[in-house]
């Protein structure tokens, strides 16, 4: 019984040590800017680690940015892309990169359809302006929850990949996002104030 107990402790220590090594290696890759996965519009060569633009997909990304700047909302863009038969990022990941969709993914994404959340991810992804940002989130291994890390803890690599969207256009989109957030907050504050008075 004592021998079995010691073996259990040793095995547990080995597993924890292996986990720490994997985490440390992953963190080092993030510091060095080694791209682990690329979004819609890009392809990474596994042999050379070179990241290149796929024009067919890049055109979808450019169109989303143009539509948003023309005044279309997130849902309106998603509906427009779906009506035209444009496949979502998951389609390209499963067909070209051979990735399997997450079990928790919504049914609409498994049908390769766009939704507002997918459009927002494209519009807020800094990768499209050529900037790689790593170490943005941390997963708690005990509670299995993901937390967003402070900006100062991120690893930012400017001009790391070829840009699909110019920095000026990307910043313009973010400004509109922030303005819309402020408008929503102001509306909610006004609505709550009126409700309290009533």
C-alpha angles and dihedrals in degrees: 000000000000091000092050090050093053091047090053092052092048092048091048091050090049092052092049091048091050090049091051091050092050091048092048091049092049091049091050090052089053091051091051092046097242104166110231096184135002130217130235111306097036140083127197120209107223092207099050100020087228115152116213135178120252103212096204091058094035090061089059090053093048090049092053091053092047093049092050092050089049089061103266116143126228095262092043091054091048092050092048093051092046093049090052093049096246109161121233124243090264090066092059092043093053097041102039105022095033092228120159118229117248116260090234093054113121117258091243092062092048087059087056092247126143125241134180094266093054091049091049091052090055093048095049100040110114090201089081092064090050098263122126115205117189134179094037096141139028127208118217106225094202100049096023091228126140120224129191112240124223115269092245090063094055122104106230121194111187121209089005098143135020109283122238093185124040116245090241093056092044092052090047090056092049090051090055090048092053092046091052090050090053091049091051092048091049091049092049091048091051092045093049090048092053091045092052091050091052 
